[in-house]
Amino acid sequence: MRVRTAAEAKRFIDHIGFCVLFPVKNVPLPSLYFAVAKRQPTGWGKYSQLIWKWKDELPKKRRAFYGKYFKGRGSFLSLKLLPYFLALHGTGVPASEAEEFYEAGRIGHDALELWQALAKHGPLATLELRQACKMETQAGNKRFKKAMLELQGLLIVTHSGAEQETDAWASNRFDLVARSFPEQAAQACKISIDDARTAIAVKYRMLYPTASPAQIARLFGWTKAQAVTALVL
């Protein structure tokens, strides 16, 4: 069945659990683009425009997580599986713990500043957030992008819609995952890392029955031993 509406896109994400926005080479995951177009991308067209709108709409309405997660590329996580991914990273936590993440070396100083700015000011569009953290220059923009990848890769920050800040493309709007999805963040605190890996690995095996522990380990950034254990628990 071809996905044609935002509601159908949500059902697709809920069914598969996690996917990328567009197909990504060497990232064996379903893509929302393929679910809509039923073919690989050949350029920017009506299907690209449609899913580009949904990647703003779905997280803004709290229908799904969206951010640069899998290999730093646009990714969706269902609300059902989001607590397991948060438990995996230990990031379903309040912003008051940001300093601890920095001191433990899990995030850099720029990521710490972005985390604290979002905690202080609430959801912010890209330029507003860069200004709040004094990252307005070209060099600052590079620092911003690098730090944002850190925060999204740990599921600390989520995409939360878009805002027309200039005459160019609309800017991404960002928020803290723990604030946008408080129920899922609370659930994550009750899930062990082993249980989280198992839930994620089992779901992936349902999508790709022939996937080996080594393939699963590469995709999720685990050791092979962790993937093997997740599949036998």
Phi, psi and omega in degrees: 000131180277135177283128184235342183229167178297323178296321178290326177296318178297317180297322178298313180296318179298322183290315184270340175093318179200147180198170174259163180288304175247154176303140180236127180302134178065018173239095186285081179220152173297155175236146177294327179301312182294325178296331180272311188269336184061030175199168178285152179298141177237005182150181181275119182215201186296325181288321177298316180298321182295310182288334176296323177292319182291329180290343171272316187290313186297312178290328179298322179271008179061037178269337180193157171280140171223134177184177179274089187251292182291112179055030178072021180246158182304125187220147173250142170234136178289156179293333178291321182267345181306317179301326180290321177292322177295319178296324179301320183264348183068035187244013173277058191235159177289160182295343179296345180266003182302317180300322180295320178297320180292314182294332178277357178080015181278336176224157177275176183293322179296320178296322177299315181296320179295317179301312183291326178294318178294324178295322183282317189260348186086188181304137181224147173282166188307306184294322178299317182292319178297320179294320180297332182253012179055050178239038186284336185285173177299317177295322178295325178295322177296318178296320180299312182297319179296315181293323179295323177296321177300311186290323178285327179293337177261003181062037175269326181240142177238150169295139183220053179096196182218159181217136181277091182271333180225184178282351181275206179301150175297145181273149173293147174247135186240151175213168177280136180301317182298332179273322180288325184232065185298324181295316180291324178295321179293319178298322183300327182294344182259003184250129178283160179298320180297317179294325179295313179300318181298313180300318181290316181295319179296318178297318180295320179296330176294324179282322183228083186302333183267003182298133180272160176304324180295320179294318179296319179299317180296318184294316187262359178076030178260171168279161178299321179299319178296321180293318179299314181298319181298327184278342182256348180291000000 
